[in-house]
Amino acid sequence: MTWSSFQDGALLRTFEIARAADDLLFSADGEAYIDLLSGGGTVLLGHCRPAIVRALRGQLDQLWNTGAVPVALRAEAAAAAERVLPSRLRLTGLYSTGMEAAEFALRMARRLTGRRVAVGFDHSMHGKSQATAALGWPNDLATLTDFRRLPYLPEIGESEVLERVGATLEDRAVAAVFIEPLLGSFGAHAPSRAFGTTLGELCASHGTLLVVDEILTGFHRCGPAFLHTELGLAPDLLLVGKAMGNGFPVAGVAADRRRSVPAGALAGSTFADNPLAAAVVVATLAEMEDCGLPALVAGVEATMRNELAGLAGCGAVLRGRGALWILEFPDAERVGRVMEHLLRARVIASPTARFLRLMPPATISDAHLRQACAAVCEACRATAPAA
């Protein structure tokens, strides 16, 4: 995966979206599209959910930003998040993007350990700044020191990954290892529980922090509240975002309660912990609880597994869980042709290199989900190589 791989969504820039409602996007000329993109996986509860809109509108009339001056709503947002987070974790703050959260986690890990090196795995996505990009893929814009990127699934097996991690940690220079529980931009590959447990043990025995990035997978996008809990991963720092704001720009860093934010970690920023984001987080997490989100996601998963079951014969490999599925094709050219078919069928998905991500809102209607899945199947059949 290279930087240019993330610039291949040209087909999605051939028209404009004017408004949205739940699982539908409406173009400027009035066409309705079923949304399997969800704003890059952010809009888990559907577009413009009324309760969240009301909360944001109400806050717009009250207070937008106070910088570092305390606001009670920040504590409410933290408390709401911690009712969903594993009990051993606490929210340290809210940020504007997942990339910013990852950058802060990196600074925090370096301050806590007194070390500089950060380790990531090939094909991961932690952001597109030079530092966060260096954790996941070759970055031709700059070469940064103090970053080490290791081969990962599916190129090598779990045992070899762990061997390389162990060898990399031996010099005790590594502050943190960053990992996604599921490769959300590269084929939805996920490790076994045994792998997750062993990785955590390796980090702990070498004094290295484990940073788990659930910005895409967290808050039930993949079924459980946080996928790492099913994979044996015990993060020292957890990155969250996307669904926690249902499309509003907000992310966060949660930390093991035994660890405090060290001086010099530069925890704040201009828009960190702003009241608008806090209001949206409180409303979004309340809606997640009220709507029975786990059951909705389970229903989406069951339908997608059933409706997309026949794709193996079309030269596409399907992986995923919950409301996050990725189709892997032999090449990016095939993905482009599939996307052309989908857009003609008024379905929007997320193309990235030779992968097509399907990330519907959990609130998508059964009729629209089945219609979209049928369009995906037809597009794959229509573009399949001749036997």
C-alpha positions as CSV (number, residue, x, y, z in Angstrom):
1,M,0.0,0.0,0.0
2,T,1.4,3.4,-0.9
3,W,0.3,7.0,-0.3
4,S,-1.2,7.1,-3.8
5,S,-3.5,4.2,-3.0
6,F,-5.6,6.5,-0.9
7,Q,-6.2,8.9,-3.8
8,D,-8.1,6.5,-6.1
9,G,-11.7,7.5,-5.3
10,A,-12.1,9.6,-8.5
11,L,-15.4,8.1,-9.3
12,L,-16.9,9.4,-6.0
13,R,-15.9,13.0,-7.1
14,T,-17.9,12.9,-10.3
15,F,-21.1,14.2,-8.6
16,E,-22.0,16.1,-5.4
17,I,-24.1,15.2,-2.4
18,A,-26.5,17.9,-1.2
19,R,-28.1,16.3,1.8
20,A,-28.6,13.0,3.6
21,A,-31.1,11.1,5.8
22,D,-30.4,7.9,7.7
23,D,-29.0,5.4,5.1
24,L,-29.5,7.6,2.0
25,L,-27.4,10.3,0.3
26,F,-29.1,12.7,-2.1
27,S,-27.2,14.2,-5.0
28,A,-27.5,17.8,-6.0
29,D,-29.8,16.7,-8.9
30,G,-32.1,14.8,-6.6
31,E,-30.9,11.2,-7.1
32,A,-31.0,9.0,-3.9
33,Y,-28.0,6.7,-3.2
34,I,-27.9,3.9,-0.7
35,D,-24.9,4.7,1.6
36,L,-22.4,1.9,2.2
37,L,-19.6,4.5,2.8
38,S,-21.0,6.1,5.9
39,G,-18.6,9.0,5.8
40,G,-15.6,6.7,6.0
41,G,-17.2,4.6,8.7
42,T,-18.3,7.5,10.9
43,V,-22.1,7.6,10.5
44,L,-23.0,4.4,12.3
45,L,-26.4,5.7,13.5
46,G,-27.5,7.1,10.2
47,H,-27.2,10.6,8.8
48,C,-28.7,13.5,10.6
49,R,-30.2,11.5,13.5
50,P,-32.7,13.8,15.1
51,A,-31.6,13.5,18.7
52,I,-28.0,14.2,17.8
53,V,-29.0,17.1,15.6
54,R,-31.0,18.6,18.4
55,A,-28.0,18.3,20.8
56,L,-25.7,20.0,18.4
57,R,-28.1,22.8,17.6
58,G,-28.7,23.4,21.3
59,Q,-25.0,23.6,22.0
60,L,-24.5,26.0,19.0
61,D,-26.6,28.6,20.9
62,Q,-24.6,28.1,24.2
63,L,-20.9,27.7,23.8
64,W,-18.4,26.7,21.0
65,N,-14.9,26.8,22.4
66,T,-13.2,27.9,25.6
67,G,-9.7,26.6,25.0
68,A,-8.2,25.2,28.2
69,V,-10.9,26.7,30.4
70,P,-13.0,23.9,32.0
71,V,-16.5,23.2,30.8
72,A,-18.8,20.7,32.6
73,L,-19.9,19.1,29.3
74,R,-16.4,17.7,28.9
75,A,-16.8,15.6,32.1
76,E,-20.2,14.4,30.8
77,A,-18.7,13.3,27.6
78,A,-15.9,11.4,29.4
79,A,-18.4,9.8,31.7
80,A,-20.5,8.7,28.8
81,A,-17.5,7.2,27.0
82,E,-16.3,5.4,30.1
83,R,-19.7,3.7,30.4
84,V,-18.9,1.9,27.1
85,L,-15.1,1.6,27.5
86,P,-13.6,-1.4,29.3
87,S,-13.6,-0.6,33.0
88,R,-9.8,-0.5,33.1
89,L,-9.6,2.5,30.7
90,R,-10.5,6.1,31.2
91,L,-10.9,8.8,28.5
92,T,-8.0,11.3,28.6
93,G,-9.4,13.8,26.1
94,L,-11.3,14.5,22.9
95,Y,-9.6,15.5,19.7
96,S,-10.7,16.6,16.2
97,T,-9.4,13.7,14.2
98,G,-8.1,10.1,14.7
99,M,-4.8,11.3,13.3
100,E,-4.5,13.9,16.1
101,A,-5.4,11.3,18.7
102,A,-2.7,8.9,17.4
103,E,-0.2,11.7,17.4
104,F,-1.0,12.5,21.1
105,A,-0.8,8.8,22.0
106,L,2.6,8.7,20.4
107,R,3.8,11.7,22.5
108,M,2.2,10.2,25.6
109,A,4.0,6.9,25.1
110,R,7.3,8.5,24.6
111,R,6.9,10.6,27.7
112,L,5.8,7.7,29.8
113,T,8.6,5.4,28.7
114,G,11.4,7.8,28.1
115,R,11.9,6.1,24.7
116,R,11.5,7.4,21.2
117,V,10.9,4.5,18.8
118,A,7.4,3.6,17.6
119,V,6.5,0.4,15.8
120,G,3.6,-0.3,13.5
121,F,2.6,-2.9,11.0
122,D,2.3,-3.0,7.2
123,H,-1.1,-2.1,5.8
124,S,-2.3,-0.4,9.0
125,M,-4.1,3.0,9.0
126,H,-3.4,5.3,11.9
127,G,-3.7,8.6,10.0
128,K,-2.2,10.6,7.1
129,S,0.3,12.9,8.9
130,Q,3.9,12.0,8.2
131,A,4.3,10.4,11.6
132,T,1.1,8.4,11.6
133,A,1.5,7.3,8.0
134,A,5.0,6.1,8.8
135,L,3.4,3.5,11.1
136,G,1.5,1.9,8.3
137,W,2.8,2.2,4.8
138,P,5.8,3.5,2.8
139,N,5.7,7.2,2.7
140,D,7.4,8.8,-0.2
141,L,6.9,12.3,1.1
142,A,9.5,11.9,3.9
143,T,11.7,9.4,5.7
144,L,11.4,9.7,9.4
145,T,13.7,8.2,12.0
146,D,12.5,6.5,15.2
147,F,9.7,4.6,13.3
148,R,9.9,0.9,12.5
149,R,7.2,-0.8,10.4
150,L,7.0,-4.6,10.5
151,P,5.6,-7.1,8.0
152,Y,2.1,-8.3,9.0
153,L,-0.8,-10.4,7.9
154,P,-1.4,-11.7,5.3
155,E,2.1,-11.6,3.9
156,I,3.6,-13.5,6.8
157,G,2.0,-15.7,9.5
158,E,1.3,-14.8,13.1
159,S,4.3,-16.7,14.6
160,E,6.7,-14.9,12.3
161,V,5.1,-11.5,13.1
162,L,5.6,-12.2,16.8
163,E,9.2,-13.3,16.3
164,R,9.9,-10.0,14.5
165,V,8.2,-8.0,17.3
166,G,10.3,-9.8,19.9
167,A,13.5,-9.1,18.0
168,T,12.5,-5.4,17.5
169,L,11.8,-4.9,21.2
170,E,15.1,-6.5,22.4
171,D,17.0,-3.2,22.5
172,R,14.4,-1.7,24.8
173,A,14.2,1.5,22.7
174,V,10.6,1.1,21.6
175,A,8.1,3.3,23.3
176,A,4.9,1.9,21.7
177,V,3.6,-0.7,19.3
178,F,0.5,0.4,17.3
179,I,-2.0,-2.1,16.0
180,E,-5.5,-2.2,14.5
181,P,-7.5,-5.2,15.7
182,L,-8.7,-5.5,12.1
183,L,-7.1,-4.0,9.1
184,G,-9.8,-1.6,8.1
185,S,-8.1,-0.4,4.9
186,F,-6.5,-3.7,3.8
187,G,-8.7,-6.7,3.5
188,A,-10.1,-6.9,7.1
189,H,-7.4,-9.3,8.2
190,A,-7.5,-9.8,12.0
191,P,-5.2,-11.9,14.3
192,S,-6.2,-14.7,16.6
193,R,-6.8,-14.3,20.3
194,A,-3.6,-16.2,21.0
195,F,-1.7,-13.6,18.9
196,G,-3.2,-10.7,20.8
197,T,-2.4,-12.2,24.2
198,T,1.2,-13.0,23.2
199,L,1.7,-9.5,21.7
200,G,0.6,-7.9,24.9
201,E,2.9,-10.1,26.9
202,L,5.9,-9.2,24.7
203,C,5.2,-5.5,25.1
204,A,4.8,-5.7,28.8
205,S,7.9,-7.7,29.3
206,H,10.0,-5.2,27.4
207,G,8.5,-2.1,29.0
208,T,6.7,-1.1,25.7
209,L,3.2,0.3,25.6
210,L,0.6,-1.3,23.4
211,V,-1.6,1.2,21.5
212,V,-4.7,-0.3,20.0
213,D,-6.4,1.7,17.3
214,E,-10.2,1.2,17.3
215,I,-11.0,4.5,15.6
216,L,-12.8,2.6,12.9
217,T,-13.8,-0.7,14.6
218,G,-14.9,0.8,18.0
219,F,-18.4,1.5,19.4
220,H,-19.9,-1.6,17.9
221,R,-19.0,-1.1,14.3
222,C,-17.7,-4.7,14.2
223,G,-20.2,-6.1,16.8
224,P,-18.6,-5.9,20.3
225,A,-18.2,-2.5,21.8
226,F,-14.5,-2.8,21.1
227,L,-13.1,-5.6,19.0
228,H,-9.8,-5.8,20.9
229,T,-11.7,-7.4,23.8
230,E,-12.3,-10.5,21.7
231,L,-8.7,-10.7,20.4
232,G,-6.8,-10.9,23.6
233,L,-5.4,-7.4,23.3
234,A,-5.0,-5.3,26.5
235,P,-4.1,-1.8,25.4
236,D,-2.2,0.7,27.5
237,L,-3.7,3.3,25.2
238,L,-6.8,3.0,23.1
239,L,-7.6,5.2,20.1
240,V,-11.3,5.9,19.5
241,G,-13.3,8.1,17.2
242,K,-15.5,8.0,14.1
243,A,-18.7,6.4,15.3
244,M,-18.5,8.2,18.7
245,G,-19.5,11.4,16.9
246,N,-21.7,9.8,14.2
247,G,-20.0,11.9,11.5
248,F,-19.1,15.0,13.6
249,P,-15.3,15.4,13.8
250,V,-14.2,13.9,17.1
251,A,-11.8,11.3,18.4
252,G,-10.3,10.4,21.7
253,V,-7.5,8.6,23.6
254,A,-8.3,6.3,26.5
255,A,-5.6,5.2,28.9
256,D,-5.1,2.5,31.4
257,R,-6.3,4.0,34.7
258,R,-2.9,3.3,36.2
259,R,-1.3,5.7,33.8
260,S,-1.6,9.5,34.1
261,V,-1.0,12.0,31.3
262,P,2.6,13.1,31.8
263,A,3.8,16.6,31.7
264,G,5.2,17.5,28.4
265,A,2.8,15.3,26.4
266,L,1.1,18.4,25.1
267,A,-2.4,17.0,25.7
268,G,-4.3,20.0,24.5
269,S,-4.9,21.6,21.1
270,T,-6.9,24.5,19.8
271,F,-10.1,22.4,19.3
272,A,-9.5,19.6,21.8
273,D,-12.4,18.9,24.2
274,N,-14.5,21.6,22.6
275,P,-18.1,21.8,23.8
276,L,-19.7,21.1,20.4
277,A,-17.9,17.8,20.1
278,A,-18.6,16.9,23.7
279,A,-22.4,17.6,23.2
280,V,-22.4,15.3,20.1
281,V,-20.5,12.5,22.0
282,V,-23.0,12.6,24.8
283,A,-26.0,12.5,22.5
284,T,-24.5,9.9,20.2
285,L,-23.6,7.5,23.0
286,A,-27.0,7.9,24.5
287,E,-28.6,7.1,21.2
288,M,-26.4,4.0,20.8
289,E,-27.8,2.7,24.1
290,D,-31.4,3.6,23.4
291,C,-31.5,2.1,19.9
292,G,-30.1,-1.3,20.9
293,L,-27.1,-0.9,18.7
294,P,-25.5,-4.4,19.2
295,A,-28.7,-6.1,17.9
296,L,-28.8,-3.8,14.9
297,V,-25.2,-4.5,14.0
298,A,-25.8,-8.2,14.4
299,G,-28.8,-8.0,12.0
300,V,-26.6,-6.1,9.5
301,E,-23.9,-8.8,9.8
302,A,-26.4,-11.7,9.3
303,T,-27.9,-10.1,6.2
304,M,-24.6,-9.2,4.6
305,R,-23.2,-12.7,5.3
306,N,-26.2,-14.3,3.7
307,E,-26.7,-11.9,0.7
308,L,-23.0,-11.8,-0.2
309,A,-22.3,-15.5,0.3
310,G,-22.0,-16.2,-3.4
311,L,-19.3,-13.8,-4.3
312,A,-16.4,-16.4,-4.1
313,G,-17.2,-17.5,-7.6
314,C,-16.8,-13.9,-8.9
315,G,-13.1,-13.5,-8.2
316,A,-13.7,-11.5,-5.0
317,V,-12.8,-12.4,-1.4
318,L,-15.1,-11.2,1.4
319,R,-13.9,-10.6,4.9
320,G,-15.3,-8.6,7.9
321,R,-17.8,-8.6,10.6
322,G,-20.6,-6.5,12.1
323,A,-21.1,-3.5,9.8
324,L,-17.6,-3.5,8.3
325,W,-16.9,-5.7,5.3
326,I,-14.2,-5.6,2.7
327,L,-14.1,-7.1,-0.7
328,E,-10.6,-8.0,-2.0
329,F,-10.1,-8.1,-5.8
330,P,-7.0,-9.0,-7.9
331,D,-6.4,-5.4,-8.9
332,A,-7.5,-1.8,-8.5
333,E,-8.8,-1.7,-12.1
334,R,-11.5,-4.3,-11.2
335,V,-12.5,-2.2,-8.2
336,G,-13.0,0.8,-10.5
337,R,-15.3,-1.2,-12.8
338,V,-17.3,-2.6,-9.8
339,M,-17.7,1.0,-8.5
340,E,-19.0,2.2,-11.9
341,H,-21.7,-0.5,-11.8
342,L,-22.6,0.4,-8.2
343,L,-23.0,4.1,-8.9
344,R,-25.3,3.2,-11.9
345,A,-27.3,1.2,-9.4
346,R,-27.3,4.2,-7.0
347,V,-25.1,2.6,-4.3
348,I,-22.1,4.3,-2.8
349,A,-19.2,2.3,-1.3
350,S,-15.6,2.9,-0.4
351,P,-12.9,2.0,-2.9
352,T,-9.2,1.8,-1.8
353,A,-6.6,0.3,-4.1
354,R,-7.8,-3.3,-4.8
355,F,-10.3,-3.3,-2.0
356,L,-13.9,-2.2,-1.7
357,R,-15.2,-1.4,1.8
358,L,-18.8,-1.9,2.6
359,M,-19.7,0.1,5.8
360,P,-23.5,0.7,6.0
361,P,-25.0,2.5,9.0
362,A,-26.3,0.1,11.5
363,T,-29.7,1.7,11.1
364,I,-30.0,0.9,7.4
365,S,-33.4,-0.5,6.4
366,D,-33.5,-4.2,5.6
367,A,-34.9,-3.4,2.2
368,H,-32.1,-0.9,1.3
369,L,-29.4,-3.3,2.7
370,R,-30.7,-6.2,0.6
371,Q,-31.0,-3.9,-2.5
372,A,-27.4,-2.7,-2.0
373,C,-26.1,-6.3,-1.5
374,A,-27.8,-7.4,-4.7
375,A,-26.2,-4.5,-6.5
376,V,-22.8,-5.5,-5.2
377,C,-23.3,-9.1,-6.3
378,E,-24.5,-8.0,-9.8
379,A,-21.5,-5.6,-10.1
380,C,-19.1,-8.4,-9.2
381,R,-20.7,-10.9,-11.6
382,A,-20.7,-8.3,-14.4
383,T,-17.0,-7.6,-14.0
384,A,-15.8,-11.1,-13.4
385,P,-13.2,-12.5,-15.8
386,A,-14.5,-14.8,-18.4
387,A,-14.2,-18.5,-17.5
